[in-house]
Amino acid sequence: MAWRFLLAILLGGVCYLDRTAACQLMLHRPLVVATLMGAVFGNMAAGAQVGVVLELIYLARLPVGASIPPDDTGAAVFGGSAAAIASSSIGLDAGSFTALLLLSVIAAEAGKAADRFVRRINVRIARITTESVDRGDVQAVEHGLLAGLTLFAVTGMILALVFSGAGVAVAKELLPRFGPESRGNFAILLPALPLLGAASVFSCSRTERTAAVFFLTMAAVFGATVLFRWSA
Amino acid sequence: MTAPAVATRSRSAVWLRQFLLQGCWNYEGMQNVGFAYAILPALREFYANRPEDALKAVKRHLEFFNTQPAMGAVILGASVRLEERVAAGEADPRAIGTFKVGLMGSLGAIGDSFFWGALRPMASVAGALLALVHPLLGIASMLLLYNGVHLTLRRRGFAAGMEGPEGVVDWLKRAALGVRTDDRKLLAAILAGAYAGVFAGRFFVQGGGVLHAVTSLLLAAAAVHLFATLFRKAVSPSEILSFLLFVGVLILWR
């Protein structure tokens, strides 16, 4: 298990760097991160199952100006690792799936708080950089940026360790405490979660034209799904 | 308009360093350290034998700066060109600050709307739908859809900026980001509708007739409408998830 955590820390560090500090190539998106974590902890498909739903839920919160959206990368680290451990040979049961998606909100908010903390520390780094440049040290700019990057990377690695550890602990210790019936009851909430994701995209891509198009497409695809099921 | 005199090596270094624009993002100067870091190779070249001027130039770029990171490439390219003119004595150094401040807000708003409000949701929902076929197909398509446009705009924006502030204006007209934003939002809405339809069909239709199916669809549409209304009223997804978690705990407790 130790090497799995080591891999989770390294991959998590890279994904967290991509989130804010470097590149923004979307390697930090929940679909990528949850699938990776699922693969690291032994079940890529279960991780992807969580990633598909988490991918859209937080899109309504845009990283505009100084506002920091919830940490969906952290939610995906937690959800992906937990899903891989909690899944059996027939996959992830609906109750556990729902519980992991809902519990991932704790990781999302904790990660957001950590992000705020890093940016506050970076204020000090930026001040030191400016003071050093004022004293004639131009290279301080490079040192300042390296310090900021290192802080983002180290925090990302710590968060990846904490969230994957929490995911494994929840899957091994918490979920088995609930019987099949309890988990079945919990699964009543599952249909709301993908719809929350769809609403998130709908809300951030809303223009005069899009509302009608969204609901017409939804009805058409729903109808096709129903017909396919009835004919099967 | 003359070609920029900056050496290819410095130009490449600035281009690569733009990807670290947010490397030291902070609440005071925001992307200031990242911007100064990115433009440093060009400043070192322009002020090679004038350390005091180089120092003044670096200080200029440690002023507050914040824009959408991908759109930062345009401002960075144009700032390199302006610094070249300042170093040659053809322009006033204060023009650089005025130019950056004037452009960062408007380009930030255009970039936020295009990248975060249109391109990313479109790529995400396309990836999520294709991941239902195979996870790796979903991931690959999401990364390609987003980065194909993202990296192209960064490259073209930087090149336009390197032609000077005039090049920026021409490029912004040619890029037509407003139209592109609307198109991608429409595509995102279509794909999100398909995503909602697929999951509503999966979860709600467990048997029953036409009436049951229609009721399920209406319930799903009402749920989407309710969530979207809550988002418009600045309710966070985390708050909705926390509420659902609370409801789940109540269900277990009973």
Interface residues (C-beta under 8 A of the other chain):
Chain A: T20 A21 A22 C23 Q24 L25 M26 L27 R29 L31 V32 T35 M44 A45 G47 A48 G51 V52 V53 E55 L56 I57 Y58 L59 A60 R61 L62 P63 V64 G65 A66 P70 T98 A99 L101 L102 L103 S104 V105 A108 E109 R119 R120 N122 V123 I125 A126 R127 T129 T130 V133 D134 G136 V138 V141 E142 G144 L145 L146 A147 G148 L149 F152 F178 S182 N185 F186 I188 L189 L190 P191 A192 L193 P194 L195 L196 G197 A198 A199 S200 V201 F202 S203 C204 S205 R206 T207 R209 T210 A211 V213 F214 F215 L216 T217 M218 A219 A220 V221 F222 G223 A224 T225 V226 R229
Chain B: F19 L20 Q22 G23 C24 W25 N26 Y27 E28 G29 M30 N32 V33 G34 A36 Y37 L40 P51 A54 L55 V58 K59 L62 N66 P69 A70 G108 D112 W116 G117 A118 R120 P121 M122 A123 S124 V125 G127 A128 A131 L132 P135 L136 G138 I139 M142 L143 Y146 N147 H150 D182 R184 K185 L186 A188 A189 I190 L191 A192 G193 A194 Y195 A196 G197 V198 F199 A200 G201 R202 F203 F204 V205 A213 S216 L217 A220 A221 A223 V224 H225 L226 F227 A228 F231 R232 S236 P237 S238 I240 L241 S242 L244 L245 V247 G248 I251 L252
